[in-house]
């Protein structure tokens, strides 16, 4: 019989893919990896190399110190560190994860985040950027929250001290609108308190507006230093 597989099979294929999401190669010989990405494609993902901007973490081309973008701006966070640039295979992986809903990829991203946490922020609690409740009602999940849960299972201390009021999604806005859209929308949970030092977690750094507003709120609630760790920078 041809045509589309029955409904349960389609969802099983999304939740437990049997092939690499980048090259399509079967994963029967790599079933113990726990996520739908073969070793060859994982090894071929481009890494950020060379000197980085100490503020946004993006590569410095010819600049000294801060990159040109960060020289004219101020952020609420003290530093940001993206694991990759938002391009090529990483861009495809993130789209597959957050847009197409292949949630087992959280395991891959969590393993790389763990490596960086051990190297640069040992023992510092992680604060995930809070999700919009409307998104959860519509999609049923949030990519940053899934990542945070995967990190908790690996022993990473996670503090969900922030919450987000309903509002317009950042991705629908232009640069200037993004910079003001979240003002007053991020707050510390009732009865919550910010740790003295935290690492903010998000998936993609674009303008830095979301991370900056989260950091501002955390510092107003007692945090002295807020570093940001993101999967990719656009």
Buried (B, 14 or more C-beta within 10 A) or exposed (E): EEEEEEEEEEEEBBEEBEBBBBEEBEBEEBEEBEBBBBEEBBEEBEEBEEEBBBBBBBBBEEBEEBBEBBEEEEBBBBBBBBBBBBEEBBBEBBEBBBEEBBBBBBBBBBBBBBEBBEEEBEEBBBBBBBBBEEBEEEBEEBBBBBBBEBBEEEEBBBBEBBBBEEBBEBEEBEEEEBBEBBEEBBBBEEEEEBBEBBBBBBBBBBBBBBBBBBBBBBBEBEBEBBBBBBBBBB
